[in-house]
């Protein structure tokens, strides 16, 4: 694990409680592990991690998001979404491929919805041609997909 991901993971674990982890597991369920950190703690961990390890280039942001997403832990995946939200300016149309994989790996609406509405939607709004046309084709493909998470994401856009 890289230092920024390790730092964020340690904060999330420290901020978690068994009571919240159990409540989230009951409410969200579906094959994820839970640390029990609050949404505020997730946002704070990402904020502190990006301040401590300032690497806001495209490659640094997407690599860190992928590393956080790589473990099936709800709070880590939520942290990846928050990270992408904070750094929308460095994202481009080519990042929809990575985001599509995140959506495929997101077994619950609690991850699909913020990824679609808080990352993909503003990303689409900032794209210029020809990237905007390519992105619309990708979203159209999602809307026709048999994969529930892709279909749901497209419907939110």
WOWOWO-V549206 format. One record per backbone hydrogen bond with DSSP energy under -1.0 kcal/mol. NH is the residue of the N-H (numbers start at 1). CO is the residue of the C=O. If there is no record, write none. Layout:
nh->NH co->CO
nh->NH co->CO
//
This chain:
nh->6 co->2
nh->7 co->3
nh->8 co->4
nh->9 co->5
nh->10 co->6
nh->11 co->7
nh->12 co->8
nh->13 co->9
nh->14 co->10
nh->15 co->11
nh->21 co->17
nh->22 co->18
nh->23 co->19
nh->24 co->20
nh->25 co->21
nh->26 co->22
nh->27 co->23
nh->28 co->24
nh->33 co->72
nh->42 co->38
nh->43 co->39
nh->44 co->40
nh->45 co->41
nh->46 co->42
nh->47 co->43
nh->48 co->44
nh->49 co->45
nh->50 co->46
nh->51 co->47
nh->52 co->48
nh->53 co->49
nh->55 co->53
nh->61 co->57
nh->62 co->58
nh->63 co->59
nh->64 co->60
nh->65 co->61
nh->66 co->62
nh->67 co->63
nh->68 co->64
nh->69 co->65
nh->70 co->66
nh->73 co->71
nh->74 co->33
nh->77 co->73
nh->78 co->74
nh->79 co->75
nh->80 co->76
nh->81 co->77
nh->82 co->78
nh->83 co->79
nh->84 co->80
nh->85 co->81
nh->86 co->82
nh->87 co->83
nh->88 co->85
nh->90 co->87
nh->91 co->88
nh->95 co->92
nh->96 co->93
nh->99 co->95
nh->100 co->96
nh->101 co->97
nh->102 co->98
nh->103 co->99
nh->104 co->100
nh->105 co->101
nh->107 co->105
nh->111 co->108
nh->112 co->108
nh->113 co->109
nh->115 co->111
nh->116 co->112
nh->117 co->113
nh->118 co->114
nh->120 co->115
nh->121 co->116
nh->123 co->119
nh->124 co->120
nh->125 co->121
nh->126 co->122
nh->132 co->128
nh->134 co->130
nh->135 co->131
nh->136 co->132
nh->137 co->133
nh->138 co->134
nh->139 co->135
nh->140 co->136
nh->141 co->137
nh->142 co->138
nh->143 co->139
nh->144 co->140
nh->145 co->142
nh->151 co->147
nh->152 co->148
nh->153 co->149
nh->154 co->150
nh->155 co->151
nh->156 co->152
//
